[in-house]
Amino acid sequence: ICSSACHHWLNWCHHWLNWCHHWLHWCHQQYKLVPPLVKLVPPLVTLVSPLVTLVPPLVTLGPPLVKLVPPLVKLVPPLVKLVPPLVTLVPPAV
């Protein structure tokens, strides 16, 4: 049951990080002329990509890598906290 729940959670985490990666990429393309956003988005996309790459092996290998889940959980909240400032920095699309 624990393994199944962990598998489900990691799949959800992978989906969320992938969505975040795509959103940031779209945002970067959409507002590439806004200097503050151009400086902030690439590092975020760079940070998310390795996490998305890390999650599938965790799902495949299961229990042995469950210890790596907490670091991933700790990295997600900072990403969530960085999204509102990005939205604030970006003016509405003309």
CNS distance restraints for C-alpha pairs under 8 A (distance, minus, plus):
assign (resid   1 and name CA) (resid   5 and name CA) 6.10 0.50 0.50
assign (resid   2 and name CA) (resid   6 and name CA) 6.01 0.50 0.50
assign (resid   3 and name CA) (resid   7 and name CA) 6.02 0.50 0.50
assign (resid   3 and name CA) (resid  62 and name CA) 6.69 0.50 0.50
assign (resid   3 and name CA) (resid  63 and name CA) 6.54 0.50 0.50
assign (resid   4 and name CA) (resid   8 and name CA) 6.19 0.50 0.50
assign (resid   5 and name CA) (resid   9 and name CA) 6.11 0.50 0.50
assign (resid   6 and name CA) (resid  10 and name CA) 6.04 0.50 0.50
assign (resid   6 and name CA) (resid  59 and name CA) 7.93 0.50 0.50
assign (resid   6 and name CA) (resid  62 and name CA) 7.67 0.50 0.50
assign (resid   6 and name CA) (resid  66 and name CA) 7.80 0.50 0.50
assign (resid   7 and name CA) (resid  11 and name CA) 6.18 0.50 0.50
assign (resid   7 and name CA) (resid  59 and name CA) 5.42 0.50 0.50
assign (resid   7 and name CA) (resid  62 and name CA) 6.95 0.50 0.50
assign (resid   8 and name CA) (resid  12 and name CA) 6.24 0.50 0.50
assign (resid   9 and name CA) (resid  13 and name CA) 6.08 0.50 0.50
assign (resid  10 and name CA) (resid  14 and name CA) 5.98 0.50 0.50
assign (resid  10 and name CA) (resid  55 and name CA) 6.44 0.50 0.50
assign (resid  10 and name CA) (resid  56 and name CA) 7.88 0.50 0.50
assign (resid  10 and name CA) (resid  58 and name CA) 7.42 0.50 0.50
assign (resid  10 and name CA) (resid  59 and name CA) 6.19 0.50 0.50
assign (resid  11 and name CA) (resid  15 and name CA) 6.15 0.50 0.50
assign (resid  11 and name CA) (resid  55 and name CA) 7.64 0.50 0.50
assign (resid  11 and name CA) (resid  56 and name CA) 7.68 0.50 0.50
assign (resid  11 and name CA) (resid  59 and name CA) 7.04 0.50 0.50
assign (resid  12 and name CA) (resid  16 and name CA) 6.12 0.50 0.50
assign (resid  13 and name CA) (resid  17 and name CA) 6.08 0.50 0.50
assign (resid  13 and name CA) (resid  55 and name CA) 7.66 0.50 0.50
assign (resid  14 and name CA) (resid  18 and name CA) 5.99 0.50 0.50
assign (resid  14 and name CA) (resid  51 and name CA) 7.88 0.50 0.50
assign (resid  14 and name CA) (resid  52 and name CA) 5.61 0.50 0.50
assign (resid  14 and name CA) (resid  55 and name CA) 5.85 0.50 0.50
assign (resid  14 and name CA) (resid  56 and name CA) 7.29 0.50 0.50
assign (resid  15 and name CA) (resid  19 and name CA) 6.09 0.50 0.50
assign (resid  16 and name CA) (resid  20 and name CA) 6.09 0.50 0.50
assign (resid  17 and name CA) (resid  21 and name CA) 6.04 0.50 0.50
assign (resid  17 and name CA) (resid  48 and name CA) 6.28 0.50 0.50
assign (resid  17 and name CA) (resid  49 and name CA) 7.98 0.50 0.50
assign (resid  17 and name CA) (resid  51 and name CA) 7.31 0.50 0.50
assign (resid  17 and name CA) (resid  52 and name CA) 6.07 0.50 0.50
assign (resid  18 and name CA) (resid  22 and name CA) 6.25 0.50 0.50
assign (resid  18 and name CA) (resid  48 and name CA) 7.69 0.50 0.50
assign (resid  18 and name CA) (resid  49 and name CA) 7.77 0.50 0.50
assign (resid  18 and name CA) (resid  52 and name CA) 6.19 0.50 0.50
assign (resid  19 and name CA) (resid  23 and name CA) 6.04 0.50 0.50
assign (resid  20 and name CA) (resid  24 and name CA) 6.06 0.50 0.50
assign (resid  20 and name CA) (resid  48 and name CA) 7.60 0.50 0.50
assign (resid  21 and name CA) (resid  25 and name CA) 6.13 0.50 0.50
assign (resid  21 and name CA) (resid  44 and name CA) 7.99 0.50 0.50
assign (resid  21 and name CA) (resid  45 and name CA) 5.55 0.50 0.50
assign (resid  21 and name CA) (resid  48 and name CA) 6.04 0.50 0.50
assign (resid  21 and name CA) (resid  49 and name CA) 6.86 0.50 0.50
assign (resid  22 and name CA) (resid  26 and name CA) 6.07 0.50 0.50
assign (resid  23 and name CA) (resid  27 and name CA) 6.00 0.50 0.50
assign (resid  24 and name CA) (resid  28 and name CA) 5.97 0.50 0.50
assign (resid  24 and name CA) (resid  41 and name CA) 6.27 0.50 0.50
assign (resid  24 and name CA) (resid  44 and name CA) 7.60 0.50 0.50
assign (resid  24 and name CA) (resid  45 and name CA) 6.47 0.50 0.50
assign (resid  25 and name CA) (resid  29 and name CA) 6.28 0.50 0.50
assign (resid  25 and name CA) (resid  41 and name CA) 7.55 0.50 0.50
assign (resid  25 and name CA) (resid  45 and name CA) 6.92 0.50 0.50
assign (resid  26 and name CA) (resid  30 and name CA) 5.95 0.50 0.50
assign (resid  27 and name CA) (resid  31 and name CA) 6.00 0.50 0.50
assign (resid  27 and name CA) (resid  32 and name CA) 7.83 0.50 0.50
assign (resid  28 and name CA) (resid  32 and name CA) 5.20 0.50 0.50
assign (resid  28 and name CA) (resid  37 and name CA) 7.00 0.50 0.50
assign (resid  28 and name CA) (resid  38 and name CA) 6.38 0.50 0.50
assign (resid  28 and name CA) (resid  41 and name CA) 6.22 0.50 0.50
assign (resid  28 and name CA) (resid  42 and name CA) 7.78 0.50 0.50
assign (resid  31 and name CA) (resid  37 and name CA) 7.31 0.50 0.50
assign (resid  31 and name CA) (resid  38 and name CA) 7.76 0.50 0.50
assign (resid  31 and name CA) (resid  90 and name CA) 7.23 0.50 0.50
assign (resid  32 and name CA) (resid  37 and name CA) 7.22 0.50 0.50
assign (resid  32 and name CA) (resid  38 and name CA) 5.75 0.50 0.50
assign (resid  33 and name CA) (resid  38 and name CA) 7.33 0.50 0.50
assign (resid  34 and name CA) (resid  38 and name CA) 6.20 0.50 0.50
assign (resid  34 and name CA) (resid  90 and name CA) 7.23 0.50 0.50
assign (resid  35 and name CA) (resid  39 and name CA) 6.30 0.50 0.50
assign (resid  36 and name CA) (resid  40 and name CA) 6.29 0.50 0.50
assign (resid  36 and name CA) (resid  89 and name CA) 7.07 0.50 0.50
assign (resid  37 and name CA) (resid  41 and name CA) 5.79 0.50 0.50
assign (resid  37 and name CA) (resid  86 and name CA) 6.58 0.50 0.50
assign (resid  37 and name CA) (resid  89 and name CA) 6.84 0.50 0.50
assign (resid  37 and name CA) (resid  90 and name CA) 7.03 0.50 0.50
assign (resid  38 and name CA) (resid  42 and name CA) 6.84 0.50 0.50
assign (resid  39 and name CA) (resid  43 and name CA) 7.64 0.50 0.50
assign (resid  40 and name CA) (resid  44 and name CA) 6.76 0.50 0.50
assign (resid  40 and name CA) (resid  86 and name CA) 7.75 0.50 0.50
assign (resid  41 and name CA) (resid  45 and name CA) 6.20 0.50 0.50
assign (resid  42 and name CA) (resid  46 and name CA) 6.03 0.50 0.50
assign (resid  43 and name CA) (resid  47 and name CA) 6.09 0.50 0.50
assign (resid  44 and name CA) (resid  48 and name CA) 6.14 0.50 0.50
assign (resid  44 and name CA) (resid  79 and name CA) 7.51 0.50 0.50
assign (resid  45 and name CA) (resid  49 and name CA) 6.09 0.50 0.50
assign (resid  46 and name CA) (resid  50 and name CA) 7.11 0.50 0.50
assign (resid  47 and name CA) (resid  51 and name CA) 7.02 0.50 0.50
assign (resid  48 and name CA) (resid  52 and name CA) 6.30 0.50 0.50
assign (resid  49 and name CA) (resid  53 and name CA) 6.23 0.50 0.50
assign (resid  50 and name CA) (resid  54 and name CA) 6.04 0.50 0.50
assign (resid  51 and name CA) (resid  55 and name CA) 6.21 0.50 0.50
assign (resid  51 and name CA) (resid  72 and name CA) 7.38 0.50 0.50
assign (resid  52 and name CA) (resid  56 and name CA) 7.29 0.50 0.50
assign (resid  53 and name CA) (resid  57 and name CA) 7.74 0.50 0.50
assign (resid  54 and name CA) (resid  58 and name CA) 6.70 0.50 0.50
assign (resid  55 and name CA) (resid  59 and name CA) 6.34 0.50 0.50
assign (resid  56 and name CA) (resid  60 and name CA) 6.22 0.50 0.50
assign (resid  57 and name CA) (resid  61 and name CA) 5.93 0.50 0.50
assign (resid  58 and name CA) (resid  62 and name CA) 5.58 0.50 0.50
assign (resid  58 and name CA) (resid  65 and name CA) 5.86 0.50 0.50
assign (resid  58 and name CA) (resid  66 and name CA) 7.37 0.50 0.50
assign (resid  61 and name CA) (resid  65 and name CA) 6.73 0.50 0.50
assign (resid  62 and name CA) (resid  66 and name CA) 6.53 0.50 0.50
assign (resid  65 and name CA) (resid  69 and name CA) 7.41 0.50 0.50
assign (resid  68 and name CA) (resid  72 and name CA) 6.91 0.50 0.50
assign (resid  69 and name CA) (resid  73 and name CA) 6.28 0.50 0.50
assign (resid  70 and name CA) (resid  74 and name CA) 6.20 0.50 0.50
assign (resid  71 and name CA) (resid  75 and name CA) 6.36 0.50 0.50
assign (resid  72 and name CA) (resid  76 and name CA) 6.45 0.50 0.50
assign (resid  73 and name CA) (resid  77 and name CA) 7.31 0.50 0.50
assign (resid  74 and name CA) (resid  78 and name CA) 7.60 0.50 0.50
assign (resid  75 and name CA) (resid  79 and name CA) 6.79 0.50 0.50
assign (resid  76 and name CA) (resid  80 and name CA) 6.39 0.50 0.50
assign (resid  77 and name CA) (resid  81 and name CA) 6.14 0.50 0.50
assign (resid  78 and name CA) (resid  82 and name CA) 6.23 0.50 0.50
assign (resid  79 and name CA) (resid  83 and name CA) 6.59 0.50 0.50
assign (resid  80 and name CA) (resid  84 and name CA) 7.71 0.50 0.50
assign (resid  81 and name CA) (resid  85 and name CA) 7.70 0.50 0.50
assign (resid  82 and name CA) (resid  86 and name CA) 6.53 0.50 0.50
assign (resid  83 and name CA) (resid  87 and name CA) 6.34 0.50 0.50
assign (resid  84 and name CA) (resid  88 and name CA) 6.16 0.50 0.50
assign (resid  85 and name CA) (resid  89 and name CA) 6.12 0.50 0.50
assign (resid  86 and name CA) (resid  90 and name CA) 6.31 0.50 0.50
assign (resid  87 and name CA) (resid  91 and name CA) 7.92 0.50 0.50
